[in-house]
Every structure is written in C-alpha cells, then in structure tokens.
Amino acid sequence: MTDSKKIKALLIVGVLAALIAIPAFADTRLQGTFVFDGDIHAALLINGPNFVWIIDSEIYVGNFTASGGRAVFHVTHYHDAYDNLWFPYAATWDYDFSFPNPNQLIINNWVYLRH
C-alpha cells in the first residue's frame, strides 16, 4: 500500500470514528441525576442507555437514545407507589432537549437542574 493510500484509509477511519462518537457525546451530556425545577416532585436519573423517571408517586424505567437535540425514551416498566407493584409498560416518549448551561437540562419546556 502506498503512503497516500494509507493516509486516505486513516482519514476515512478517523471520520467514521468521529461520526460514531457524535451520538455518544449527546448521551454523555445526559448522564446523571436531574431534578425538576417546578411545582411537582420529579427527577430523571440516567445511567448509560437506561433511565429512571420519577414523577410524584409514579416511576417509569426503560432505555433511551439521543441524537442531536432529540431524545427517545422507551419505557419498559411502570411502578405506582400506591399499589407498590411493578407493571410491564410499553410506551415511547420522543422529546426535544437542550442544555442552556451545564447544570440545566430542558426537555420540551420542562426545566431540570443537574443534581
């Protein structure tokens, strides 16, 4: 292989690696615990591709994907504190998200603060 072909091959591999890393960067920004900044008790905990979303006495769990400013949450289970039971749950929530600053996450028009 000539030097110019090696350089082209390395360049292509580098570009592909960068493209693959773009969604991973979005996931990294979403990692952690976020508490709703409003009049209800809500928190979003994200670890890897998994999430736990607590809204008052309800808990939703599942996995998510993120790309650009869009996050898709695939809910697999639901827990209601009143019954203290877990139920299978199949729902998909598709939201816009942004980070106005490193400690603030906005999902649609809901403001969450990094905890």
HELIX and SHEET records of a PDB file:
HELIX    1   1 ASP A    3  LEU A   30  1                                  28    
SHEET    1   A 9 GLY A  32  PHE A  36  0                                        
SHEET    2   A 9 ALA A  42  ASN A  47 -1                                        
SHEET    3   A 9 ASN A  50  ILE A  55 -1                                        
SHEET    4   A 9 GLU A  58  SER A  67 -1                                        
SHEET    5   A 9 ARG A  70  ASP A  80 -1                                        
SHEET    6   A 9 LEU A  85  ASN A 101 -1                                        
SHEET    7   A 9 GLN A 104  ILE A 107 -1                                        
SHEET    8   A 9 TRP A 110  ARG A 114 -1                                        
SHEET    9   A 9 GLY A  32  PHE A  36 -1                                        
END                                                                             
